[in-house]
Amino acid sequence: MVKENVQVLLSTYNGEAYVQEQIMSIRNQTYSSIHLMARDDGSTDSTVDILEQILSHESHRIALLKGENVGVIQSFFELLQYSDDQAAYYCFCDQDDVWLPDKVDRAVRKLSQINKPAMYFSSTTLADEVLNPIKIWPSPPVRQPSFYNALIQNIAVGATMVINKEARDLLLSKSIDYRNLQMHDWWAYVCISAFGEVVYDPEPTILYRQHGSNVVGGDQTLIQKWKNKWKSFRKHSGHRLLRKQAIEFHTHYAEMLSVEYREQLEWFITSRGTLKERVRYLKKSKLFRQSWTENQLFKVLILIDYI
């Protein structure tokens, strides 16, 4: 049986310390029909030299785009735009993780049963800088992935995500203002949950390397967890960031939505000038975050008109 092509989309920036190990883990996948396209986002270290050296030996399986520093969101969208439209599946890939050998095979098996825009994501094994396992992260979703969740929370780790051709075409069907997006993976979750199917796999598919500024933390007290959730939620909600992303989605996709999805979306992006209006909104909103704590934080931020 001929396997359908999978294209891995790797965005790099000053990744000389880890990118070779990541590419090796892609080479070692049990799924055989994989091609890699890397886009370098203006690295100032030896990342491009490493990629070109690998390319010189494997040009039949690897392509390289060298670009200006436009940031991670636009970099991944450029990868999508230049991706092979004959591939069946596309994997987002970070430069500093390591993929477990059956990552692609498991994702393809899950997605192959779906005939509409679809996205797969999984948990990860959090690891230290030298890949010693720490714990499974993040916690599994309490509720199923949903458009009502995606509007106010991203539960999908982008480095684990795999999408099918229908999802790729959906994401490329509109000219998006990237400045209004929280992240490329969050945008994918919003779009695909609105028009297709999102599949979660509780089994880790990658070693999610922690180093420097990307550390997500270990054991915390309850008070610390509350403080961190509040800090994170305010970071993504400040300056109406959640609403900006939702408005961007409404601008391009509202006419395609079901009546119920569109109604919930428009209630969310509508200004609420008085406390009475905010209370009324919370009574009719179906939007949710995955934990009881985060749902209470969402309600508080609505009531104080922060979102």
LOMIFI-535113 format. One line per field, with one value per residue: residue number from 0; x, y, z of N, C-alpha, C in turn; residue in three letters. Coordinates in steps of 0.001 Angstrom, whole numbers, padded with zeros to 6 digits. Each point is the difference from the previous one (the first is absolute). Example, Ala and Ser with C-alpha at 12.3 -4.5 7.8 and 13.67 -1.06 7.14 Angstrom:
num	[0|1]
nu	[013190|-000350]
nv	[-005690|001050]
nw	[007800|-000720]
cau	[-000890|000820]
cav	[001190|001190]
caw	[000000|000060]
cu	[000900|-000770]
cv	[001200|001090]
cw	[000000|000730]
residuo	[ALA|SER]
This chain:
num	[0|1|2|3|4|5|6|7|8|9|10|11|12|13|14|15|16|17|18|19|20|21|22|23|24|25|26|27|28|29|30|31|32|33|34|35|36|37|38|39|40|41|42|43|44|45|46|47|48|49|50|51|52|53|54|55|56|57|58|59|60|61|62|63|64|65|66|67|68|69|70|71|72|73|74|75|76|77|78|79|80|81|82|83|84|85|86|87|88|89|90|91|92|93|94|95|96|97|98|99|100|101|102|103|104|105|106|107|108|109|110|111|112|113|114|115|116|117|118|119|120|121|122|123|124|125|126|127|128|129|130|131|132|133|134|135|136|137|138|139|140|141|142|143|144|145|146|147|148|149|150|151|152|153|154|155|156|157|158|159|160|161|162|163|164|165|166|167|168|169|170|171|172|173|174|175|176|177|178|179|180|181|182|183|184|185|186|187|188|189|190|191|192|193|194|195|196|197|198|199|200|201|202|203|204|205|206|207|208|209|210|211|212|213|214|215|216|217|218|219|220|221|222|223|224|225|226|227|228|229|230|231|232|233|234|235|236|237|238|239|240|241|242|243|244|245|246|247|248|249|250|251|252|253|254|255|256|257|258|259|260|261|262|263|264|265|266|267|268|269|270|271|272|273|274|275|276|277|278|279|280|281|282|283|284|285|286|287|288|289|290|291|292|293|294|295|296|297|298|299|300|301|302|303|304|305|306]
nu	[000838|-000253|000954|-000968|000332|000979|-000348|001235|-000619|001299|-000324|001092|000619|001252|-000159|001208|-000430|-001194|000102|001272|-000108|-000672|000820|000924|-000752|-000008|001297|-000063|-000905|-000912|-000605|-000017|-001228|001160|-000429|001144|-000735|001196|-000412|001131|-000267|001036|000423|000613|-000366|000414|-001227|000118|001199|-000564|-001016|000876|000701|-001080|-000370|001293|-000401|-001047|000429|-000082|000408|000869|-000784|000645|-000731|000682|-000446|-000701|000403|-001012|000634|-000274|-000956|000566|001039|-000847|-000611|001222|000315|-001156|000262|001215|-000862|000275|-000709|000979|000497|-000112|001188|-000144|001276|-000464|001155|000341|000969|-000554|-001025|-000437|-000262|-001011|000547|-001076|000545|000649|000450|000079|000556|000723|000221|000139|000770|000506|-000653|000551|-001178|000560|000080|001222|000104|001205|-000108|001087|000100|000846|001228|-000282|001058|001099|001015|000313|-001298|000355|-000855|-000953|-000928|-001202|-000024|-001043|-000787|-000575|-000613|-000705|-000148|-000816|001019|-000129|-000797|-000902|000861|000110|-001188|000104|000355|001320|-000508|000285|000924|000375|001005|-001199|-000340|-000985|-000039|-001220|-000076|-001161|000643|001028|-000881|-000661|001152|000175|-001258|000557|-000009|000814|-000439|001259|-000051|-001113|000988|-000455|-000238|000898|000429|-000095|000475|000884|000123|-000004|000770|000822|-000039|000036|000858|000702|001070|000056|001125|-000270|001324|-000435|000421|001091|000265|000322|001316|-000735|001071|000381|000122|000802|-000516|000160|000584|-000778|001009|000293|000283|-001282|-000039|-001129|000575|001135|-000742|-000701|001133|000537|-001114|-000076|001305|-000114|-001120|000544|001073|-000832|-000496|001129|-000362|-000942|001109|-000716|-000513|001241|000440|-000980|000297|001297|-000322|-000734|000990|000695|-000510|-000500|000066|001082|-000188|-000192|-001326|000119|000954|-000677|-001084|000632|000510|-001148|-000557|001006|-000087|-001252|000146|000435|-000734|-001015|000049|-001154|000573|001014|-000815|-000738|001178|000475|-001222|000317|001192|000426|000744|001064|000643|001132|000327|-000501|001269|000359|-001050|000365|001248|-000491|-000821|001044|000767|-001056|-000202|001350|-000592|000716|-000984]
nv	[-001203|000901|000521|000752|001039|000153|001280|000027|000930|000259|000780|000618|000230|000208|-001067|000522|000240|000094|000806|-000328|000058|001136|000410|-000407|000567|000945|-000096|-000116|000701|-000729|001171|-000606|000360|000510|001232|000647|001038|000581|000918|000637|000444|000002|-001256|000291|-001248|-001219|000355|001036|000162|-000278|000806|000874|-000312|-000015|001165|000225|-000698|000814|000533|-001332|000232|000970|001015|001088|000765|001000|000503|001122|000693|-000839|-000853|-000722|000891|001087|-000404|-000436|001167|000528|-000788|000315|001274|-000334|-000535|-001267|000514|-000841|000555|-001028|000160|000902|-000049|000711|000643|-000101|000877|000067|-000637|-001146|-000500|-000584|-001200|-000227|001206|-000007|-001212|000352|001162|-000590|-000978|000982|000726|-001161|-000025|001201|000343|000774|001330|-000447|-000013|-000501|-000210|000079|-000770|000457|-000481|000756|000613|-000279|000829|-001040|000307|000285|-001026|000928|000174|-000523|000709|000803|000377|-001185|000331|000773|000896|-000489|-000031|001312|000486|-000406|-000965|-000234|000602|-000699|-001150|-000033|-001182|000427|-000880|001143|-000298|-000303|001139|-000718|000556|-000205|-000447|-000507|-000294|-000481|-000512|-000419|-000308|-000464|-000218|000594|001301|-000527|000861|-000421|001328|-000515|-000810|-000904|-001087|-000550|-000661|001106|000715|-000969|000033|001334|000090|-000939|000496|001106|-000606|-000569|-000776|000077|-000689|-000372|-000150|-000710|-000811|000318|000980|000889|000165|000679|000404|000044|001265|000727|000783|-001227|000127|-001081|-000492|-000275|-000610|000308|000961|-000212|000741|-000682|-001120|000474|000362|-001176|-000631|000759|-000152|-001307|-000095|000823|-000755|-001054|000582|000482|001287|-000740|-000672|-000591|001178|000514|-001109|000089|001288|-000317|-000960|000844|000842|-001116|-000464|001152|000316|-000670|000702|-000988|000002|-001139|-000464|000449|-000460|-001101|-000074|000361|-000843|-000830|000352|-000063|001317|-000034|001093|-000739|000027|000584|000639|000151|000261|000744|000484|000017|000443|000625|000279|-000687|001092|-000785|000010|-000676|000938|-000434|-000060|-000476|-000781|-000106|-000197|-000804|-000474|-000065|-000454|-000777|-000319|-000041|-000564|-001102|-000810]
nw	[000000|-000954|000742|000533|-000774|000866|000183|000474|000725|-000183|001038|-000463|001153|-000368|-000763|-000091|001229|-000619|-001044|000080|001319|-000175|-000961|000823|000925|-000927|-000234|001317|-000644|000602|-000179|-001140|-000368|000444|-000263|000098|000397|000020|000870|-000338|001232|-000851|000160|001152|000289|000258|000376|-000812|000505|001176|-000270|-000470|001062|000752|-000541|000121|001055|000236|-001114|-000117|001252|-000269|000338|-000429|000808|-000533|001152|000012|001041|-000175|000792|001085|000227|-000491|000722|000936|-000122|-000048|000999|000558|-000268|000389|000833|-000076|-000988|-000274|001091|000836|000643|000996|000418|001012|-000112|001283|000175|001206|-000569|000470|-001207|000614|-000163|000748|000208|-001148|000235|001269|-000342|-000943|000864|000873|-000800|-000323|001146|-000164|-000512|000900|000084|000260|001314|000098|001312|000745|001066|000901|-000161|001037|-000553|000675|000151|000779|000009|001235|-000024|000016|-000926|000012|-001128|-000064|001002|-000065|-001119|000802|-000957|-000914|-000890|-000035|-000935|000895|-000006|-001304|000090|001133|-000598|-000045|-000286|-001230|000365|-000567|000816|000477|-000583|-000528|-001198|-000477|-001252|000400|001109|-000662|-000859|001067|000587|-001236|000296|001053|-000292|000904|000920|-000149|-000040|-000512|-000338|000875|-000714|-000822|001096|000720|-001015|-000128|001311|-000064|-001079|000415|001235|-000732|-000814|000959|000190|001326|-000164|001248|000099|001035|-000963|000707|-000848|000927|000017|000854|-000665|001277|-000393|000719|-000957|-000494|001203|000105|000692|001243|001152|000264|000922|000687|000951|-000192|-000031|001026|000622|-000346|000356|001085|000220|-000264|000721|000922|-000137|-000115|001092|000493|-000001|000608|000344|000955|000284|-000040|000579|000894|000054|000026|000849|000697|-000184|000171|001122|000435|-001285|000353|001113|000865|000077|000676|-000796|-001041|000557|000415|-001215|-000534|000864|-000305|-001268|000423|-000065|001258|-000140|000400|001319|-000129|-001014|000834|001019|-000797|-000431|001226|000139|-001131|000520|-001071|-000010|-000098|001167|000009|000862|001162|000408|-001178|000165|001280|-000398|-000917|000917|000831|-000967|-000236|001277|-000011|-001038|000291|-000362]
cau	[-000838|000774|-000321|-000198|001109|-000086|001021|000321|000254|000902|000449|001205|000603|001128|-000208|001165|000287|-000930|-000750|000482|-000596|-001409|-000101|000302|-001196|-000938|000547|-000179|-001418|-000421|-000730|001105|-000192|000069|000899|000173|000291|000393|000128|000769|-000568|001049|000952|001315|000992|000350|-001151|-000117|001125|-000345|-001079|000546|000830|-000932|-000637|000940|-000022|-001355|-000806|-001233|-000960|000029|000047|000334|-000341|000718|-000791|000268|-000571|-001391|-000655|-000405|-001328|000091|000917|-000741|-000952|000757|000234|-001248|-000212|000935|-000046|-000354|-001454|-000290|000119|-001276|000038|001031|000345|000752|001189|000923|001394|000771|-000569|000337|-001216|000025|000065|-001285|-000834|-000713|-000832|-001205|-000848|-000601|-001038|-001161|-000585|-000374|-001411|-000811|-000123|-000260|001170|000263|001246|000426|001048|000211|000784|001446|000837|000854|001361|000958|000813|000668|-001080|-000461|-001435|-000442|-001395|-000900|-000508|-000801|-001049|-000958|-001224|-001118|-001093|000448|000323|-001229|000068|-000317|001238|001086|-000077|000596|001106|000677|000441|000810|001423|000232|001065|-000569|-001146|000001|-001271|-000156|000012|-001195|000268|001011|-000666|-000860|000834|000574|-001081|-000247|001180|-000129|000898|000661|000141|-001160|-000014|000766|001060|-000430|-000691|-001301|-000851|-000375|-001008|-001260|-000566|-000326|-001103|-001227|-000477|000439|000117|001262|000240|001025|000637|000599|001350|000982|000644|001295|000700|-000135|001210|-000053|001287|-000080|-001256|-001209|-000334|-001398|-000099|-000216|-000976|-000356|-001055|-001285|000037|000844|-000755|-000990|000703|000497|-001149|-000465|000997|-000079|-001282|000051|000929|-000671|-001259|000245|-000140|-001071|000650|-000911|-001059|000598|000101|-001362|-000489|000679|-000686|-001335|000158|000268|-000689|-001325|-001055|000067|-000278|-001357|-000720|000333|001378|000081|-000657|000920|001136|-000388|-000210|001309|000746|-000788|000387|-000934|000351|-000435|000100|-001214|000192|001002|-000674|-000928|000805|000477|-001122|-000336|001214|000374|001453|000542|001371|-000007|-000070|-000921|000728|000140|-001333|-000296|000828|-000640|-001167|000477|000542|-001151|-000703|000766|000142|001397|000078]
cav	[001203|001229|000945|001380|000870|000901|001038|000616|001429|000348|001391|000097|001305|-000170|-001308|-000836|-000966|-001132|-000307|-001233|-001111|-000054|-000574|-001425|-000684|-000062|-001072|-001297|-000341|-001286|000314|000163|000987|001317|001013|001119|001344|000898|001418|000685|001324|001013|-000354|000640|-000999|-000933|-000843|-000176|-000846|-001381|-000425|-000159|-001207|-001132|000067|-000451|-001468|-000530|000979|-000641|-000068|001230|001285|001077|001386|000945|001220|001044|-000262|000468|-000543|-001393|-000165|000175|-001003|-001231|000191|-000059|-001424|-000550|000526|-000644|-001447|-000831|-000191|-001398|-000795|-000309|000454|001000|000041|001130|-000533|000946|-000358|-000451|-001196|-001280|-000763|-001430|-000651|-000281|001207|000230|-001171|000051|001102|-000354|-001005|000691|000934|-000662|-000378|001221|000559|001440|000596|-000697|000313|-000910|000461|-000949|000445|-000093|-000296|001127|-000482|001067|000395|-001171|-000938|-000844|000235|000637|-000366|000167|001370|000519|-000895|-000299|000809|-000517|-000077|-000227|001196|000615|001397|000808|000046|000585|001455|000636|-000790|-000952|-001196|-000805|000312|000066|-000918|-001342|000073|-000489|000336|-000616|000920|000852|001022|000901|000867|000916|001023|000854|000508|001409|000838|000316|000965|-000791|000798|-000239|-001392|-000312|-000873|-000773|-001224|000401|000328|-001274|-000605|000727|-000236|-001403|-000389|000616|-000587|-001375|-000859|000079|-001280|000041|-001260|000188|-000574|000966|-000271|000684|000489|001453|000425|001235|000681|001458|000721|-000763|-000884|000136|-000173|-001328|-000054|001307|000003|000437|001462|000301|-000345|001065|001202|-000213|-000010|001386|000726|-000471|000399|001445|000218|-000251|000732|001428|000750|-000657|-000891|-001090|000556|000338|-001226|-000409|000919|-000396|-001207|000404|000738|-000878|-001290|000047|-000426|-001454|-000641|-000387|001076|000017|000454|001427|000734|000044|000833|001412|000439|000157|001163|001213|000782|-000078|001228|000057|-001243|-000765|-000649|-001056|-001093|-000590|-000772|-001231|-000928|-000624|-000466|-001412|-000101|-000607|-000463|-001419|-000281|000834|001206|000905|000518|001090|001138|000552|000771|001211|000932|000572|000941|001236|000535|-000111|-000732]
caw	[000000|-000120|001060|-000433|000366|001150|-000048|001284|-000170|001101|000056|000828|000297|000927|000610|-000284|001064|000073|-001212|-000622|000739|-000381|-001344|000130|000496|-001135|-000839|000645|000137|-000561|-001234|-000957|-001068|000646|-000552|000922|-000505|001081|-000302|001018|000234|000144|001062|-000003|000399|-001082|-000336|-001451|-000426|000355|-000897|-001353|000002|-000067|-001319|-001024|-000022|-000049|-000728|-000460|001108|000790|-000697|000933|-000311|000849|000000|000987|001320|000025|001181|-000117|-000602|-001445|-000530|-000227|-001093|-001258|-000243|-000544|-001350|-000918|000188|-001148|000005|-000306|001226|000650|001389|000272|001424|000524|000666|000626|-000266|001160|000610|-000621|-000254|000251|-001322|-000650|000033|-001259|-000291|000827|-000459|-001286|000245|000561|-000954|-001255|000060|000010|-001351|000089|000647|001255|000683|001062|000907|001091|001153|-000206|001161|000343|000247|000256|-001150|-000569|-000333|001095|000166|001235|000246|-001138|-000015|001108|000490|-001066|000041|000773|-000966|-001365|-000780|-000502|-000420|001172|000769|-000791|-000045|001178|000553|-000881|000723|-000917|-000115|-001438|-000409|-000160|-000902|-001378|-000645|-001310|-001141|000074|001010|-000565|-000978|000761|000620|-001046|-000867|000294|000235|001414|000629|001034|001225|000858|000457|001201|-000497|-001167|000406|000559|-001152|-000610|000877|-000202|-001339|-000269|000881|-000512|-001259|-000178|001170|000724|000664|001042|000357|001328|000057|-000513|-001289|-000086|001180|-000066|000705|000765|000145|-000033|000210|-000328|001115|000404|001446|000561|001074|000536|000996|-000540|-000146|-001162|-001200|-000210|-000453|-001354|-000907|-000118|-000793|-001379|-000574|-000247|-001118|-001271|-000072|000038|-001248|-000773|-000965|-000364|-000851|-001301|-000789|-000340|-001035|-001240|-000464|-000462|-001267|-001140|-000015|000619|-000929|-000165|001270|000371|000679|001425|000147|-000336|001085|001131|-000402|-000046|001382|000631|-000500|000191|001175|001131|000708|001389|000760|-000274|-001297|000159|000699|-000970|-000950|000631|000143|-001279|-000681|000067|-000058|001214|000134|000340|001431|000771|000385|-001138|-000323|000930|-000425|-001204|000429|000666|-001005|-000713|000894|000150|-001365|-000394|-001265]
cu	[000873|-000436|-000135|001128|-000338|001108|000146|000422|000755|000412|001188|000394|001057|-000117|001165|000220|-000823|-000556|000440|-000612|-001485|-000172|000314|-001234|-001084|000442|-000368|-001460|-000311|-000809|001020|-000150|-000087|000993|000003|000211|000273|-000008|000788|-000439|001085|000987|001321|001093|000239|-001164|-000096|001118|-000304|-001070|000531|000890|-000873|-000637|000923|000023|-001391|-000944|-001314|-001068|-000135|000053|000232|-000417|000770|-000721|000482|-000685|-001397|-000753|-000629|-001345|000091|000926|-000737|-001029|000704|000341|-001249|-000214|000898|-000028|-000501|-001503|-000404|000167|-001377|-000069|001194|000214|000697|001147|000846|001419|000693|-000578|000573|-001288|000202|-000225|-001343|-000932|-000840|-000947|-001298|-000947|-000711|-001106|-001269|-000712|-000539|-001478|-000934|000009|-000468|001216|000221|001390|000223|000989|000064|000589|001487|000645|000914|001371|000928|000879|000707|-000970|-000287|-001483|-000330|-001421|-000775|-000605|-000625|-000999|-001000|-001238|-001084|-001211|000577|000395|-001249|000274|-000270|001188|001068|-000034|000716|001143|000597|000497|000946|001448|000379|001020|-000487|-001045|000284|-001366|-000080|-000070|-001191|000190|001021|-000640|-000928|000826|000573|-001058|-000270|001328|-000111|000971|000631|000128|-001152|-000062|000830|001208|-000554|-000781|-001378|-000972|-000476|-001085|-001357|-000643|-000471|-001114|-001326|-000579|000370|000033|001400|000154|001133|000491|000680|001416|001007|000603|001361|000615|000062|001094|-000193|001405|-000240|-001398|-001237|-000417|-001440|-000215|-000287|-001069|-000225|-001027|-001286|-000010|000838|-000731|-001040|000686|000460|-001131|-000509|000948|-000092|-001274|000002|000928|-000705|-001267|000200|-000056|-001009|000559|-000897|-001082|000554|000095|-001380|-000593|000640|-000656|-001370|000078|000083|-000920|-001444|-001090|-000039|-000460|-001447|-000645|000423|001425|000103|-000621|000935|001214|-000366|-000333|001337|000696|-000758|000433|-001095|000330|-000348|000165|-001209|000117|000996|-000582|-000939|000765|000428|-001115|-000310|001219|000212|001516|000535|001498|-000021|-000092|-000993|000664|000060|-001346|-000390|000809|-000594|-001181|000409|000479|-001095|-000673|000742|000321|001450|000158|-000817]
cv	[001253|000978|001408|000881|000880|001029|000631|001445|000498|001466|000093|001455|-000199|-001322|-000947|-001106|-001272|-000471|-001305|-001232|-000139|-000639|-001491|-000766|-000080|-001092|-001380|-000388|-001355|000179|000425|001160|001416|000891|001199|001295|000897|001430|000642|001453|001027|-000274|000738|-000956|-000947|-000909|-000270|-000879|-001472|-000534|-000241|-001235|-001255|-000069|-000549|-001516|-000582|000943|-000592|-000028|001314|001216|001090|001347|000895|001344|001023|-000363|000623|-000522|-001354|-000179|000087|-001033|-001303|000163|000017|-001445|-000655|000434|-000672|-001525|-000710|-000288|-001411|-000901|-000223|000567|000931|000090|001320|-000539|001134|-000544|-000717|-001203|-001250|-000793|-001460|-000736|-000199|001205|000151|-001149|000037|001095|-000347|-001038|000634|000841|-000676|-000397|001195|000638|001454|000637|-000605|000341|-001002|000727|-000951|000692|-000120|-000576|001187|-000533|001175|000212|-001171|-001167|-001041|000293|000601|-000444|000097|001396|000291|-001041|-000266|000886|-000684|-000212|-000144|001321|000544|001424|000915|000109|000794|001525|000661|-000801|-000895|-001181|-000852|000486|-000078|-000995|-001432|-000051|-000572|000326|-000705|001064|000952|001124|001006|000976|000998|001148|000975|000691|001490|000730|000591|001112|-000690|000749|-000250|-001424|-000159|-000862|-000786|-001238|000307|000308|-001278|-000683|000680|-000399|-001440|-000486|000570|-000769|-001474|-000757|000110|-001258|000154|-001396|000182|-000550|000981|-000429|000676|000145|001517|000617|001358|000581|001491|000521|-000824|-000960|000237|-000329|-001415|000034|001392|-000183|000482|001506|000396|-000291|001068|001253|-000143|-000024|001424|000814|-000385|000480|001491|000318|-000157|000826|001509|000635|-000673|-000998|-001156|000500|000374|-001228|-000465|000891|-000324|-001234|000347|000684|-000939|-001213|000030|-000555|-001517|-000763|-000474|001157|000115|000478|001503|000847|000135|000886|001481|000538|000284|001281|001317|000716|-000067|001141|000021|-001360|-000888|-000758|-001149|-001208|-000725|-000859|-001342|-001034|-000743|-000553|-001493|-000187|-000558|-000217|-001355|-000300|000939|001322|001002|000543|001139|001244|000668|000882|001306|001015|000595|001066|001307|000619|000006|-000703|000732]
cw	[000000|001088|-000570|000536|001202|-000146|001388|-000256|001228|-000106|000948|000222|001072|000766|-000156|001036|-000114|-001340|-000659|000685|-000331|-001374|000012|000477|-001071|-000970|000544|000228|-000638|-001273|-001049|-000972|000571|-000736|000942|-000775|001200|-000515|001127|000081|000315|001105|-000154|000483|-001175|-000414|-001495|-000536|000278|-000946|-001418|-000093|-000086|-001378|-001088|-000136|-000223|-000742|-000515|001089|000766|-000917|001038|-000576|000957|-000071|000997|001310|000095|001215|-000273|-000698|-001515|-000629|-000290|-001113|-001360|-000345|-000574|-001449|-001032|000094|-001252|000009|-000431|001222|000597|001408|000197|001501|000318|000853|000573|-000094|001149|000723|-000654|-000136|000375|-001325|-000707|-000049|-001262|-000309|000794|-000453|-001297|000182|000555|-001058|-001254|-000043|-000161|-001385|000015|000641|001381|000526|001119|000893|001180|001220|-000344|001259|000217|000384|000281|-001233|-000673|-000166|001084|000239|001367|000357|-001314|000086|-001359|000496|-001119|000099|000823|-000906|-001399|-000675|-000692|-000447|001189|000949|-000750|-000020|001175|000621|-001070|000814|-000836|-000019|-001477|-000509|-000157|-001104|-001380|-000579|-001354|-001095|000044|001023|-000508|-000988|000684|000582|-001031|-000849|000200|000202|001403|000407|001201|001325|000971|000552|001264|-000355|-001181|000401|000603|-001137|-000699|000818|-000185|-001325|-000179|000922|-000485|-001179|-000180|001296|000599|000845|001007|000318|001356|000126|-000591|-001340|-000131|001395|-000135|000859|000685|000149|-000019|000259|-000296|001105|000433|001461|000430|001063|000583|001104|-000660|-000227|-001209|-001297|-000315|-000558|-001447|-001019|-000230|-000881|-001475|-000681|-000317|-001168|-001334|-000171|-000070|-001375|-000943|-001016|-000419|-000937|-001382|-000891|-000442|-001084|-001348|-000597|-000558|-001360|-001196|-000092|000493|-000908|-000175|001244|000122|000760|001457|000235|-000262|001107|001196|-000291|000076|001389|000678|-000436|000168|001275|001063|000948|001469|000671|-000261|-001321|000099|000720|-000944|-001005|000604|000141|-001301|-000750|000207|-000031|001313|-000116|000687|001495|000672|000362|-001143|-000462|000931|-000363|-001238|000395|000664|-001029|-000884|000854|000193|-001361|-000469|-001341|-001060]
residuo	[MET|VAL|LYS|GLU|ASN|VAL|GLN|VAL|LEU|LEU|SER|THR|TYR|ASN|GLY|GLU|ALA|TYR|VAL|GLN|GLU|GLN|ILE|MET|SER|ILE|ARG|ASN|GLN|THR|TYR|SER|SER|ILE|HIS|LEU|MET|ALA|ARG|ASP|ASP|GLY|SER|THR|ASP|SER|THR|VAL|ASP|ILE|LEU|GLU|GLN|ILE|LEU|SER|HIS|GLU|SER|HIS|ARG|ILE|ALA|LEU|LEU|LYS|GLY|GLU|ASN|VAL|GLY|VAL|ILE|GLN|SER|PHE|PHE|GLU|LEU|LEU|GLN|TYR|SER|ASP|ASP|GLN|ALA|ALA|TYR|TYR|CYS|PHE|CYS|ASP|GLN|ASP|ASP|VAL|TRP|LEU|PRO|ASP|LYS|VAL|ASP|ARG|ALA|VAL|ARG|LYS|LEU|SER|GLN|ILE|ASN|LYS|PRO|ALA|MET|TYR|PHE|SER|SER|THR|THR|LEU|ALA|ASP|GLU|VAL|LEU|ASN|PRO|ILE|LYS|ILE|TRP|PRO|SER|PRO|PRO|VAL|ARG|GLN|PRO|SER|PHE|TYR|ASN|ALA|LEU|ILE|GLN|ASN|ILE|ALA|VAL|GLY|ALA|THR|MET|VAL|ILE|ASN|LYS|GLU|ALA|ARG|ASP|LEU|LEU|LEU|SER|LYS|SER|ILE|ASP|TYR|ARG|ASN|LEU|GLN|MET|HIS|ASP|TRP|TRP|ALA|TYR|VAL|CYS|ILE|SER|ALA|PHE|GLY|GLU|VAL|VAL|TYR|ASP|PRO|GLU|PRO|THR|ILE|LEU|TYR|ARG|GLN|HIS|GLY|SER|ASN|VAL|VAL|GLY|GLY|ASP|GLN|THR|LEU|ILE|GLN|LYS|TRP|LYS|ASN|LYS|TRP|LYS|SER|PHE|ARG|LYS|HIS|SER|GLY|HIS|ARG|LEU|LEU|ARG|LYS|GLN|ALA|ILE|GLU|PHE|HIS|THR|HIS|TYR|ALA|GLU|MET|LEU|SER|VAL|GLU|TYR|ARG|GLU|GLN|LEU|GLU|TRP|PHE|ILE|THR|SER|ARG|GLY|THR|LEU|LYS|GLU|ARG|VAL|ARG|TYR|LEU|LYS|LYS|SER|LYS|LEU|PHE|ARG|GLN|SER|TRP|THR|GLU|ASN|GLN|LEU|PHE|LYS|VAL|LEU|ILE|LEU|ILE|ASP|TYR|ILE]
